[in-house]
Amino acid sequence: MRWTVLIVDDHPLIGQALELSIRAAYPHLDVARVLSAKEAESCAKQLGGRIKLVMLDLLLPDATGFDALLRLQLLLPDADFAMVSARIDAHSVAMARAFGVKGYLSKAAPVETLVNCVGAIMRGERLFPAETAADPIAIDFHRRVARLSAAQLRVLRALAEGKLNKEIAGDMNLTEGTVKQHVSAILKKLEVNNRSQAVLASAPFLRNG
């Protein structure tokens, strides 16, 4: 079976340059490229276990913070992930470490460097900025948020947007009763008492990186 590297980046020129360079450097690998979190999920469902590495832009047009990462991790439990971002900050890098990402790479790096990182990560190396370290708070948060199902992640996102159960039900084509069940499960899994606390607890996850 040929492994696939999935590039998720809404900047076509950057994504295309990375795709062409990876194809040239690793002829034994297939490369898939998409522009959004929704397209990435569709690709993950289609290719499944063939995806070995996901190179994920932290800021996508249809996803904020790390929610796209969590949804893809649910679909691709055996894949490795590398965050690729134009911004390198301690919070985002600490969150990436806590979420089990194998590398946090800068878009400012030469394409050749990013291509070399593909091979390094697939050999089992971890690539993070030297000055950052694991954050116990981020690790504890990931422990809780990783319990949520894909549907519960979507409900949590809607709660953060201030939507009522009726609105969420309409958007997700669910009954209000089902939404209430999801909210109750979210509160239990995040170990909080109400919707406001759930939104506050999930702020690191929802924050732009």
Secondary structure, 3 states (H helix, E strand, C coil): CCCEEEEECCCHHHHHHHHHHHHHHCCCCEEEEECCHHHHHHHHHHHHHHEEEEEEECCECCECCCHHHHHHHHHCCCCEEEEEECCCCHHHHHHHHHCCCCEEEECCCCHHHHHHHHHHHHCCCCECCCCCCCCHHHHHHHHHHCCCCHHHHHHHHHHHCCCCHHHHHHHHCCCHHHHHHHHHHHHHHHCCCCHHHHHHHCHHHHCCC
